[in-house]
Amino acid sequence: MRIDDLKLRTKSLIPLAIMAATILAMIAFGALRLDSIGETAKTIIQQRDRATTLITRASRRMILLPLSLLGSVVYDDDSPEGRAAASDYRNAPAEVAKLLDEVQRLLPDKAAEIAAFGARFAALLDKSKGVISVQENAPGLTHGAAIAPGDLVKLVHASQLAAEIETSVRALAKEMTAFNEGMLIANAAAGAKLEEDARRAILALTVGGFAATLVAGAVSLWLTRAKIANPIARMVEAMGALAGGDLSVEIQGCKRLDEIGAMAR
């Protein structure tokens, strides 16, 4: 069907239909972009940022391991300090494992690196059994001169082993801190990209709205002039000629199916 065959009311609705379709397209585009931005922001806030917090907690908990070992060497089992050291030592494996498991769930792309941290800590825990075995069979260093020479040698060896573990834990915690710093830098870069994506989406919506307004205006102007105003003007001119007695005037638009065509016929 030709545009000329559409009723005038239908013609007048074409620009509005173009504008409405463009607005719906812009809404759909904006919704998709905002959903994408929202999902990325959710990943950063709820997963990656939380993961860095959990890694920090895990590294701090690891650092307590050599302290609890030294405490077990210095204090007797039945002293408050000795019981606190033993409790810290017993709870360390489960607490660290829980934190690192949660990090692996939050960062599946970093699971191998997190698992490596856990494996290194597990190796240090295994090494720490040598300290605990001495602590279970010798008095604490707080007994001083009352300690038998044989027990003293064992306690010195246990202290040296605890110091070695402390050095290893410190190195592990340092690497985990570096890992965290890399994550924070990546999060900051992702946040900056989100901000840029949001600006681009707003710009696209603004430009799209402006372009849609121009297109709708141009179509409206074209329809008003070419399909309504000009044919009516020619009709008025022909009617004037007829009224003046000129019966040879050509009447245009008789084949149109709209109101102007009806007037022409």
C-alpha positions in Angstrom: 0.0 0.0 0.0 1.2 3.5 -0.9 1.4 6.3 1.6 -1.0 8.3 -0.6 -3.6 5.6 0.1 -3.4 6.0 3.9 -6.0 8.1 5.7 -4.8 11.5 6.9 -5.1 10.4 10.5 -2.9 7.4 9.8 -0.4 9.6 8.0 -0.2 11.9 11.0 0.5 9.0 13.3 3.6 7.8 11.3 6.0 10.2 12.9 4.7 9.3 16.3 5.1 5.6 15.5 8.7 6.2 14.4 9.4 8.1 17.6 7.7 5.4 19.7 9.7 2.6 18.1 12.9 4.6 18.5 12.1 5.2 22.2 11.4 1.5 22.8 14.6 0.6 21.1 16.5 3.1 23.3 14.8 1.7 26.4 15.8 -1.8 25.4 19.4 -0.7 24.7 19.6 1.2 27.9 18.2 -1.7 29.9 20.6 -4.2 28.4 23.6 -1.9 29.0 22.6 -1.1 32.5 22.0 -4.8 33.2 25.5 -5.6 31.9 27.0 -2.8 34.0 25.0 -3.9 37.0 26.2 -7.5 36.7 29.8 -6.4 36.4 29.5 -4.1 39.4 27.9 -6.9 41.3 30.8 -9.2 40.5 33.3 -6.5 41.7 31.5 -5.6 44.8 30.0 -9.0 46.0 32.7 -11.3 44.7 36.1 -9.8 43.9 36.2 -7.2 46.7 34.9 -9.7 49.2 37.5 -12.2 48.1 40.3 -9.7 48.8 38.9 -9.3 52.3 38.8 -13.0 52.9 42.4 -13.4 51.6 43.5 -10.8 54.1 41.8 -12.6 56.9 43.3 -15.9 55.8 46.8 -14.5 55.7 46.4 -13.0 59.2 45.1 -16.3 60.5 48.2 -18.0 59.0 50.5 -15.6 60.8 49.1 -16.8 64.1 50.5 -20.3 63.4 54.1 -19.6 64.4 52.9 -17.4 67.3 50.9 -20.3 68.7 53.9 -22.7 68.1 56.2 -20.4 70.1 53.6 -20.0 72.8 53.4 -23.8 73.1 57.2 -24.0 73.5 57.3 -21.2 76.1 54.3 -22.1 78.2 53.1 -25.4 79.8 50.0 -27.1 78.5 47.9 -26.4 81.6 48.7 -22.7 81.8 46.2 -20.1 80.3 48.8 -19.1 77.8 49.5 -22.6 76.8 45.8 -23.5 76.4 45.3 -20.4 74.3 48.2 -21.3 72.0 47.0 -24.9 71.7 43.5 -23.6 70.8 44.8 -21.3 68.1 46.9 -24.1 66.7 44.0 -26.5 66.6 41.6 -24.0 65.0 44.0 -22.7 62.4 43.6 -25.5 59.7 39.8 -25.3 59.6 39.6 -21.5 59.7 42.1 -21.0 56.9 40.6 -23.8 54.8 37.1 -22.3 55.1 38.3 -18.8 54.1 40.3 -20.1 51.1 37.4 -22.3 50.0 35.1 -19.3 50.0 37.7 -17.3 48.0 37.9 -20.1 45.4 34.1 -20.1 45.1 34.1 -16.3 44.6 37.1 -16.4 42.2 36.8 -19.5 40.1 39.3 -18.0 37.6 41.9 -17.8 40.4 41.2 -21.1 42.0 44.6 -22.6 41.1 46.5 -19.8 42.8 44.3 -19.9 45.9 44.7 -23.7 46.1 48.5 -23.2 45.9 48.3 -20.9 48.9 46.3 -23.5 50.8 48.8 -26.3 49.9 51.8 -24.3 51.1 50.0 -23.6 54.4 49.1 -27.3 54.8 52.8 -28.1 54.3 53.7 -25.7 57.1 51.1 -27.3 59.3 52.6 -30.7 58.7 56.0 -29.3 59.5 54.7 -27.8 62.7 53.9 -31.2 64.1 57.5 -31.5 65.0 57.1 -28.5 67.4 53.9 -29.9 68.9 55.5 -33.3 69.6 58.3 -31.6 71.6 55.8 -29.4 73.4 53.8 -32.5 74.5 56.8 -34.2 76.0 58.7 -31.3 77.6 58.0 -28.5 80.0 57.7 -24.9 78.9 60.7 -22.6 78.7 59.2 -20.6 81.6 60.6 -23.3 83.9 64.0 -21.9 83.2 66.9 -23.6 85.1 64.6 -26.4 86.2 64.5 -27.8 82.7 66.5 -31.0 82.1 69.4 -30.6 79.6 67.8 -33.2 77.3 64.4 -31.3 77.3 66.2 -28.0 76.8 67.9 -29.3 73.7 64.5 -30.4 72.4 62.9 -27.0 73.2 65.7 -25.2 71.4 65.2 -27.3 68.4 61.5 -26.8 68.5 62.0 -23.0 68.8 64.3 -23.0 65.8 61.7 -25.0 63.8 59.0 -22.6 64.8 61.2 -19.7 63.7 61.7 -21.4 60.3 57.9 -21.8 60.0 57.5 -18.1 60.9 59.8 -17.1 58.1 57.9 -19.3 55.6 54.5 -18.0 56.8 55.7 -14.4 56.5 56.8 -15.1 52.9 53.5 -16.7 52.1 51.5 -13.8 53.7 53.6 -11.4 51.6 52.7 -13.2 48.4 49.1 -13.2 49.4 49.3 -9.5 50.0 50.8 -9.0 46.6 48.0 -11.1 45.1 45.4 -8.9 46.9 47.1 -5.7 45.6 46.9 -7.1 42.1 43.2 -7.9 42.6 42.5 -4.4 43.9 44.3 -2.8 40.9 42.2 -5.0 38.6 39.0 -4.0 40.5 39.9 -0.4 40.1 40.5 -0.8 36.4 37.2 -2.6 36.0 35.4 0.1 38.0 36.9 2.8 35.7 35.7 0.8 32.7 32.2 0.6 34.2 32.2 4.3 34.6 33.3 4.8 31.0 30.7 2.3 29.8 28.0 4.2 31.7 29.1 7.5 30.1 29.0 5.9 26.6 25.6 4.4 27.3 24.3 7.8 28.4 25.9 9.5 25.3 24.4 6.8 23.0 20.9 7.3 24.5 21.3 11.1 24.2 22.4 11.0 20.6 19.8 8.3 19.8 17.0 10.5 21.3 18.2 13.6 19.4 18.5 11.6 16.1 15.1 10.1 16.6 13.6 13.5 17.2 15.2 14.8 14.0 14.0 11.8 11.9 10.5 12.0 13.3 10.5 15.8 12.6 11.8 15.3 9.1 9.3 12.6 8.3 6.5 14.7 9.8 7.5 17.7 7.7 7.8 15.6 4.5 4.4 14.0 5.1 2.8 17.3 5.9 4.1 19.1 2.9 4.4 16.4 0.2 1.5 14.2 1.1 -1.0 16.6 2.6 -0.3 20.3 2.2 0.9 20.3 -1.4 -1.9 18.0 -2.7 -4.5 20.1 -0.9 -3.0 23.3 -2.4 -3.2 21.8 -5.9 -6.8 20.8 -5.2 -7.6 24.3 -4.1 -6.0 25.7 -7.2 -8.0 23.2 -9.4 -11.3 24.1 -7.6 -10.6 27.8 -8.2 -10.1 27.1 -11.9 -13.3 25.1 -12.0 -15.2 27.8 -10.2 -13.8 30.3 -12.8 -15.3 28.2 -15.6 -12.2 26.3 -16.8 -13.5 22.8 -17.2 -10.4 21.6 -18.9 -8.3 21.7 -15.7 -6.6 18.4 -14.8 -7.7 17.1 -11.4 -4.8 15.3 -9.7 -5.0 12.6 -7.1 -8.2 10.8 -8.2 -6.4 7.4 -7.7 -5.6 8.2 -4.0 -7.6 6.3 -1.5 -7.4 8.9 1.2 -9.6 11.9 1.9 -7.8 14.0 -0.7 -8.5 11.3 -3.3 -12.2 11.4 -2.4 -12.2 15.2 -2.9 -10.4 14.8 -6.2 -12.9 12.2 -7.5 
